[in-house]
């Protein structure tokens, strides 16, 4: 419905030393004579060395921070899966979002899960852990079977479980919000293609915001444009005026991509030009045709 709105919106986001004079600097508490030159050519190596040192320290700090977050995520994921396998549903409850457990209290959740399941978690194994800002991925394997059918052969599942950092702690992203982050960590995704999709998506939404529908038409999939002539497309009134957008990420798999974007819009009505835009976040589908990315409009 959102895609229909977005596309069918047009259908129905000290003092100085003299040059050559000796001066002294302190190097590891040793006084070492050297000759100071005001020449920029002689200053340049020291500036470059200083910049490289600062960059190295910054990179080292970033690497250490990423390692610390990966360790913290692994510890949280281990505690979560240990609780699942042991049937410690009170601990599991503490990891789940309110939307996932519904209106149930902690005690109600524990009793319900013990009695009705739906699953028994028999074993688990954690593999690689990746962190990107406040998003994390844990390679997870586990065996489950239905609680009410103990004779069933266990089902083995392998997946990258997506986690998020909230209030300084890591939590698994609930089922109803799985599309808020890519399924795979960045190192396993084709980042060059994702940058290409993001560039096209930015151009698409900029054209949308400028109400340049002739340009916008060029970003729609060939399957769609073959059935919708350009002039017919241009003759239709836009239902919404788009004023801003923010692309969060793109995830490419083969010739298909998902782009998560937040857009701001208001009704296309001259009486509502001063109205604050409403915002919604969507996952937009894109498709690659003959080396180029297009919005995959439902035909």
C-alpha positions in Angstrom: 0.0 0.0 0.0 2.9 2.4 0.8 4.5 1.8 -2.6 1.2 2.3 -4.3 0.9 5.7 -2.4 4.5 6.7 -3.3 4.2 5.9 -7.0 0.5 6.1 -7.6 0.8 9.5 -5.8 1.1 10.7 -9.4 -1.4 8.2 -10.5 -4.6 8.9 -8.5 13.2 11.4 0.5 57.6 31.0 22.4 59.4 33.4 20.5 60.2 32.7 16.9 63.7 31.6 16.0 65.5 33.0 13.0 65.8 30.6 10.1 68.8 28.4 10.7 69.1 29.3 14.4 69.4 26.4 16.8 66.5 25.6 19.1 65.7 22.9 21.6 62.8 20.5 21.8 62.0 18.0 24.5 61.9 14.4 23.2 61.1 11.8 25.8 62.7 14.1 28.4 66.0 14.6 26.5 67.1 18.0 25.2 67.9 17.5 21.5 69.3 20.3 19.4 67.8 20.8 15.9 67.6 23.5 13.4 64.1 25.1 12.9 63.2 26.4 9.5 60.2 28.5 8.8 60.1 27.0 5.3 56.7 25.3 4.6 58.6 22.6 2.7 60.5 21.7 5.9 57.4 21.9 8.1 55.3 19.6 5.8 56.9 16.3 6.9 56.2 17.1 10.6 52.6 18.0 9.8 52.1 14.9 7.8 53.6 12.7 10.5 51.4 14.4 13.1 48.3 13.9 11.0 49.2 10.2 10.4 49.7 9.8 14.1 46.3 11.3 14.9 44.7 9.1 12.3 46.4 6.0 13.6 45.3 6.7 17.1 41.7 7.4 15.9 41.6 4.1 13.9 43.0 2.2 16.8 40.4 3.7 19.1 37.6 2.9 16.7 38.8 -0.7 16.3 39.0 -1.2 20.1 35.5 0.2 20.5 34.2 -2.1 17.8 35.9 -5.1 19.5 34.4 -4.1 22.9 30.9 -3.8 21.4 31.3 -7.2 19.7 32.3 -8.7 23.0 29.4 -7.1 24.8 27.0 -8.3 22.1 28.3 -11.9 22.2 27.9 -11.9 26.0 24.3 -10.7 25.7 23.5 -13.2 23.0 25.0 -16.0 25.0 22.9 -15.2 28.0 19.8 -14.9 25.9 20.2 -18.3 24.2 21.3 -20.0 27.4 18.1 -18.9 28.9 16.1 -20.2 26.0 17.7 -23.6 26.1 17.3 -23.8 29.9 13.7 -22.7 29.8 14.5 -19.6 31.9 11.6 -17.7 30.4 11.9 -14.9 32.9 15.3 -14.0 31.5 14.0 -14.3 28.0 11.2 -12.0 28.8 13.7 -9.3 29.9 15.2 -9.4 26.4 12.0 -9.2 24.4 10.1 -6.0 23.4 6.7 -5.1 24.7 5.3 -5.5 21.2 6.6 -9.1 21.0 5.1 -10.3 24.3 1.9 -8.3 24.1 0.1 -7.1 27.2 1.2 -10.1 29.2 3.0 -9.6 32.5 6.3 -11.3 33.1 4.6 -14.0 35.2 1.9 -14.5 32.6 4.5 -14.9 29.9 6.5 -17.4 31.9 3.4 -19.5 32.6 2.1 -19.4 29.1 5.5 -20.3 27.5 6.0 -23.2 29.9 2.5 -24.6 29.2 1.9 -23.8 25.5 5.3 -23.0 24.0 5.2 -22.9 21.1 8.7 -24.3 20.9 11.3 -26.0 23.0 14.8 -24.9 22.3 17.1 -27.9 22.5 20.6 -26.5 21.7 22.3 -23.5 20.2 25.6 -22.4 18.8 26.9 -18.8 18.3 29.3 -18.0 15.5 30.6 -14.7 14.2 29.5 -11.4 15.6 29.5 -8.2 13.6 28.7 -4.7 14.9 27.9 -1.5 12.9 27.0 1.4 15.1 23.9 0.5 17.0 23.1 -2.6 14.9 24.6 -6.0 15.4 24.5 -9.4 13.8 25.1 -12.8 15.5 25.5 -16.0 13.4 23.2 -18.4 15.2 22.4 -22.0 14.9 19.8 -23.7 17.1 17.6 -26.8 17.2 13.9 -26.6 18.1 10.8 -28.8 18.2 7.1 -28.0 19.0 6.4 -28.2 22.7 3.2 -30.3 22.2 4.8 -32.8 19.9 7.9 -34.2 21.7 8.1 -37.0 19.1 8.8 -34.6 16.3 12.3 -34.6 14.8 14.0 -31.4 15.8 14.3 -28.6 13.2 17.8 -27.2 12.7 17.9 -23.4 12.0 20.8 -21.3 10.9 20.5 -17.5 10.6 22.1 -14.2 11.3 20.1 -12.9 14.2 19.8 -9.1 14.1 20.3 -7.1 17.4 20.1 -3.5 18.3 21.6 -1.3 21.0 19.2 0.5 23.3 20.1 2.4 26.4 23.6 1.0 26.3 22.5 -2.7 26.1 22.0 -5.1 23.2 18.5 -6.6 22.5 17.3 -8.9 19.7 15.2 -7.0 17.2 11.6 -8.2 17.5 9.9 -10.0 14.6 7.6 -7.1 13.7 10.6 -4.9 13.2 12.9 -7.2 11.2 12.9 -4.9 8.2 14.5 -2.1 10.2 18.0 -3.5 9.6 19.6 -5.4 6.8 19.6 -9.2 7.2 23.3 -9.5 6.8 26.3 -7.6 8.3 28.0 -5.1 6.0 31.1 -7.3 5.3 28.9 -9.9 3.6 27.0 -7.5 1.4 28.0 -6.0 -2.0 28.7 -2.5 -0.7 29.6 -1.1 -4.2 26.2 -2.1 -5.5 24.5 -0.8 -2.4 26.2 2.6 -2.9 24.9 2.6 -6.4 21.3 1.9 -5.3 21.5 4.6 -2.6 22.7 7.1 -5.2 19.8 6.3 -7.5 17.3 6.3 -4.6 18.5 9.8 -3.6 18.1 11.0 -7.1 14.6 9.5 -7.2 13.5 11.2 -4.0 15.1 14.5 -5.1 13.0 14.4 -8.3 10.0 13.6 -6.2 10.6 16.6 -4.0 11.1 18.9 -7.0 7.9 17.5 -8.5 10.0 16.7 -11.6 7.8 13.9 -12.9 9.5 13.6 -16.3 12.7 12.8 -14.4 10.9 10.6 -11.9 9.5 8.5 -14.7 13.1 7.5 -15.7 13.6 5.8 -12.4 10.6 3.5 -12.7 11.2 -0.1 -13.8 11.0 -0.9 -17.5 8.2 -3.4 -16.8 6.1 -0.6 -15.4 6.9 2.0 -18.1 6.2 -0.4 -20.9 2.6 -0.5 -19.6 2.3 3.1 -18.5 3.2 5.6 -21.3 5.1 8.7 -20.2 2.5 11.2 -21.2 -0.2 9.3 -19.4 2.0 9.2 -16.3 2.7 13.0 -16.5 -1.0 13.9 -16.9 -2.0 12.4 -13.6 -2.2 14.6 -10.5 0.1 13.9 -7.5 -1.7 13.1 -4.3 1.1 14.2 -2.1 3.9 16.7 -2.0 7.2 15.3 -0.8 9.5 17.8 1.0 12.3 15.7 2.5 13.8 12.3 2.8 16.5 10.3 4.6 18.0 7.0 3.3 19.0 4.8 6.2 20.5 1.8 4.2 20.3 -0.4 1.2 20.7 -4.2 1.0 21.4 -5.8 -2.3 20.8 -9.5 -3.1 21.5 -10.3 -6.8 19.4 -8.1 -9.0 17.1 -7.0 -6.2 17.6 -4.5 -3.5 15.8 -3.0 -0.5 16.2 0.6 0.5 15.0 1.8 3.8 14.0 5.5 3.7 12.1 8.0 5.8 10.1 10.5 3.8 8.2 13.7 4.7 5.1 14.6 2.8 1.9 16.6 3.0 -1.3 16.5 0.9 -1.1 18.2 -2.5 -3.5 20.9 -1.6 -2.7 24.7 -1.8 -4.6 25.2 1.4 -2.1 22.9 3.3 1.2 24.4 2.2 2.0 25.6 5.8 1.1 22.2 7.3 3.9 20.3 8.9 4.9 17.3 6.9 4.0 13.8 8.2 6.8 11.3 8.2 6.8 7.6 7.5 9.6 5.0 7.1 9.3 2.4 4.4 11.4 -0.3 2.8 11.4 0.4 -1.0 12.0 -2.3 -3.5 14.5 -1.8 -6.3 15.4 -4.0 -9.3 18.5 -4.0 -11.6 17.8 -4.2 -15.3 20.6 -4.2 -17.9 23.1 -2.8 -15.3 20.9 0.0 -14.0 18.7 0.2 -10.8 15.0 1.1 -11.0 12.2 1.3 -8.5 10.4 -2.0 -8.7 6.8 -0.7 -9.1 4.1 -3.4 -8.8 2.6 -3.9 -12.2 
